[in-house]
Amino acid sequence: MSLAQQIQEKLTAAFDPSHIEVQCESHMHNVPEGSEMHFRVVLVSEALNGLRKVQRHQKVYGVLAEEMAGPIHALALHLFTGEEWRGQAPDSPQCLGGGKK
């Protein structure tokens, strides 16, 4: 199972999302080919109701604590309630560091 699939399974179990996207964006960075280190997560869940942005992020980090301590280097989070969700989240910017200019 890929790390992206593992992340998706854990977040689905914890948040029962109405929408979830987990994308590996490692290819956009200066890392070895096939690496799974940089991820973008879009999560829409009523479990986020009443939580400030920082609290939402903390909940996701808590669920993914093991992965955050190991293989995940970067995690872009776009977290919404059903009421806030407008059908899409912003794209990640292109990485300009590490010789990928």
C-alpha positions in Angstrom: 0.0 0.0 0.0 1.3 3.4 -0.9 1.8 6.1 1.8 -0.9 8.2 0.1 -3.4 5.3 0.4 -2.3 4.8 4.1 -2.9 8.5 4.8 -6.3 8.4 3.1 -7.4 5.3 5.0 -6.4 6.8 8.4 -8.1 10.2 7.7 -11.2 8.5 6.4 -11.5 6.4 9.5 -10.9 9.4 11.8 -13.0 12.0 10.1 -15.7 10.2 8.0 -15.2 12.8 5.2 -17.8 13.6 2.6 -14.8 14.4 0.3 -11.1 13.5 0.5 -8.2 13.9 -1.8 -4.7 12.7 -1.0 -2.0 13.5 -3.6 1.7 12.8 -3.5 3.4 15.9 -4.7 7.0 14.6 -4.2 7.6 14.7 -8.0 7.3 18.5 -7.8 10.3 18.6 -5.4 14.0 17.9 -5.5 13.8 14.3 -4.1 14.7 10.9 -5.5 12.3 9.6 -8.2 9.5 7.5 -6.6 9.8 9.3 -3.2 6.7 9.7 -1.1 7.5 12.6 1.2 5.3 15.6 0.1 1.5 15.4 0.2 -1.5 17.6 -0.4 -4.7 16.7 1.5 -8.2 18.1 0.8 -10.6 17.0 3.5 -14.3 17.9 3.9 -15.8 16.7 7.1 -18.5 17.7 9.6 -16.1 16.5 12.3 -14.3 19.9 11.7 -17.3 22.0 12.7 -16.6 24.6 15.4 -12.8 24.1 15.1 -10.4 26.9 14.2 -7.9 26.3 11.5 -5.1 25.5 13.9 -7.3 23.0 15.8 -8.2 21.3 12.5 -4.5 21.0 11.6 -3.7 19.6 15.0 -6.4 16.9 14.7 -5.0 15.8 11.3 -1.4 15.8 12.7 -2.6 13.7 15.6 -4.1 11.1 13.4 -0.9 11.1 11.2 1.6 11.3 14.1 3.4 8.2 13.1 3.8 9.3 9.4 4.7 12.9 10.4 7.5 11.5 12.6 8.9 9.4 9.7 8.3 9.5 6.0 6.2 12.7 5.6 8.4 15.7 5.0 5.7 18.2 4.0 1.9 18.1 4.3 -0.3 20.8 2.6 -3.7 20.7 4.3 -7.0 22.1 3.0 -9.6 21.4 5.6 -13.3 22.3 5.2 -16.7 21.6 6.7 -19.5 20.8 4.3 -20.8 24.3 4.5 -17.4 25.8 3.7 -16.6 23.5 0.8 -16.9 25.1 -2.7 -15.8 22.1 -4.8 -12.1 22.8 -5.1 -9.1 23.8 -3.1 -6.1 25.8 -4.2 -3.3 24.0 -6.1 0.1 23.8 -4.5 2.7 26.2 -5.9 5.6 24.8 -7.9 8.7 24.2 -5.7 11.5 26.5 -6.6 14.1 25.2 -4.1 16.7 22.6 -4.3 17.7 23.2 -7.9 14.2 22.8 -9.5 14.1 26.4 -10.7 
